[in-house]
């Protein structure tokens, strides 16, 4: 079993920055094939925002390219999402997820609100 706990969400003004963290316990994250951040805005479907593979290859969706960066710290067993130049349309609940042969786990989510 793996437990994922997100933190770092909050209220930020447009143009601001924030870093989300996803701390994993129960198993080492590097043993999983894929680690990612998803978001769900009110009235919309949950969407993949950024993903990092076990080999360290990253990918982000076009709407956040150049603004968001996903990374991980194997020693801390934590995944991060650095978000810069935030826009109101980035407002959503952000979830982390890890997937692999050992299972598929989600965190509980953290709210990001971008507003002046």
Phi, psi and omega per residue, in radians:
X1 nan 2.531 3.105
X2 -2.221 2.392 3.027
X3 -1.969 2.315 3.122
X4 -2.050 2.278 3.140
X5 -2.218 2.012 3.100
X6 -1.519 2.654 3.045
X7 -2.689 2.920 3.052
X8 1.828 -0.091 3.113
X9 -1.259 3.014 3.131
X10 2.807 -2.823 3.135
X11 -1.805 2.251 -3.142
X12 -2.447 2.597 3.136
X13 -1.364 2.678 3.058
X14 -0.943 2.402 -3.081
X15 1.572 -0.165 -3.115
X16 -1.426 3.136 -3.116
X17 -2.256 2.730 3.119
X18 -2.769 2.634 3.061
X19 -2.139 2.176 3.050
X20 -1.627 2.549 3.093
X21 -2.162 2.583 3.077
X22 -2.335 1.828 -3.107
X23 -1.636 2.253 -3.114
X24 -1.857 2.488 3.035
X25 -2.349 2.661 3.097
X26 1.821 -0.463 3.136
X27 -2.848 2.653 -3.131
X28 -1.317 2.312 -3.035
X29 -1.200 -0.479 -3.080
X30 -1.217 -0.151 3.100
X31 -1.434 -0.093 -3.129
X32 -1.729 2.658 -3.061
X33 -1.269 -0.615 -2.986
X34 -2.539 2.419 3.077
X35 -2.293 2.311 -3.046
X36 -2.603 2.900 3.028
X37 -1.994 2.350 3.083
X38 -2.145 2.847 3.049
X39 -2.510 2.696 3.101
X40 -2.424 2.024 3.087
X41 -1.567 2.756 -3.137
X42 -0.985 2.257 3.113
X43 1.354 0.089 -3.110
X44 -2.130 2.834 3.094
X45 -1.339 2.692 3.061
X46 -1.175 2.398 -3.127
X47 -2.271 2.624 3.044
X48 -1.279 2.339 3.125
X49 -1.849 -0.839 -3.084
X50 -2.687 2.610 -3.117
X51 -2.485 2.574 3.060
X52 -2.322 2.317 -3.106
X53 -1.507 2.994 3.107
X54 -1.092 -0.445 3.114
X55 -1.513 -0.021 3.077
X56 1.630 0.090 3.111
X57 -1.349 2.299 -3.088
X58 -2.007 2.735 3.068
X59 -2.691 2.503 3.104
X60 -2.318 2.767 3.112
X61 -1.285 2.764 -3.030
X62 -1.043 -0.642 -3.055
X63 -1.179 -0.265 3.127
X64 -2.072 0.056 -3.110
X65 -1.076 2.333 -3.104
X66 1.492 -0.170 -3.138
X67 -2.038 -0.649 -3.092
X68 -1.902 2.529 3.089
X69 -2.372 2.266 3.066
X70 -1.759 2.481 3.109
X71 -2.647 3.003 3.088
X72 -2.526 2.706 3.070
X73 -2.159 1.797 -3.075
X74 -1.111 -0.617 -3.124
X75 -1.120 -0.630 3.136
X76 -1.637 -0.063 -3.139
X77 0.963 0.797 -3.000
X78 -2.362 2.506 3.055
X79 -1.943 2.514 -3.110
X80 -2.182 2.713 2.961
X81 -2.335 1.852 3.075
X82 -1.504 2.168 -3.076
X83 -2.115 2.089 3.121
X84 -2.071 2.870 3.108
X85 0.841 0.867 -3.054
X86 -1.148 2.554 -3.129
X87 -2.131 2.735 3.109
X88 -0.968 -0.565 -3.133
X89 -1.265 -0.102 3.031
X90 -1.438 -0.128 3.132
X91 -1.053 2.189 -3.092
X92 -3.114 2.989 2.901
X93 -1.570 2.239 -3.100
X94 -1.817 2.316 -3.113
X95 -2.138 2.512 2.967
X96 -1.801 2.729 -3.082
X97 -2.597 2.427 2.998
X98 -2.198 2.476 -3.079
X99 -2.376 2.525 3.063
X100 -3.111 -3.054 -3.120
X101 -1.117 -0.385 -3.131
X102 -1.493 -0.109 3.104
X103 2.572 3.135 -3.093
X104 -2.399 2.005 -2.994
X105 -2.247 2.518 3.094
X106 -2.101 2.615 2.957
X107 -1.499 3.142 -3.054
X108 -1.526 -0.218 3.106
X109 1.687 2.652 3.061
X110 -2.409 2.392 -3.046
X111 -1.470 2.290 2.970
X112 -2.047 2.214 3.069
X113 -2.158 2.152 3.118
X114 -1.919 1.928 -3.050
X115 -2.790 2.595 3.062
X116 -1.634 nan nan
